[in-house]
Amino acid sequence: SMTLKAKLTEDMKAAMKAKDSATLSTIRLVNAAIKQFEVDERTEADDAKVQAIIGKMIKQRKDSAKIYADAGRADLADKENAEIAVLQGYLPEMLSVEAIAAEVAKAVAETGASGMADMGKVMGLLKTRLAGKADMGEVNKALKAELS
């Protein structure tokens, strides 16, 4: 299957044809961030790295959107949210709160964790298992609830 970088290139061409300027400008920002990483690190960005870059871009935009919304600038918040929608399309489907709770319960059972002292051990397992599939803040919250 296509790498994420190849998919971004394909989608950029399609956005140009469709004159979809919002998608086009967002993909260009992603490509610029990938190039920057590759120049800085002198290495090719694989899918995992591209997803990490996109994840960071989503977080920045969520923060900005909140600041704009709080300041009553819905127009600017909408622009950030539109970019988030495009970016999200390149990340794997995120797990629901219910799915996170189920994964947490499974990991607790597997590790035999019985209290807060085991938090680090279980979190380590969950980080590898759910990387890129769940918000680690949510995972942490669910684990605390499960262990307390």
Buried (B, 14 or more C-beta within 10 A) or exposed (E): EEEBBEBBBEBBEEBEEEEBEEBBBBBEBBBEBBEEBBEEEEEEBEBEBBBBBBBEBBEEBEEBBEEBBEEEBEEBBEBBBBBBBBBEEBBEEBBEEEBBBEBBEEBBEEBEBEEEEBBEBBBEBBEEEBEEBBBEEBBBBBBEEBBE
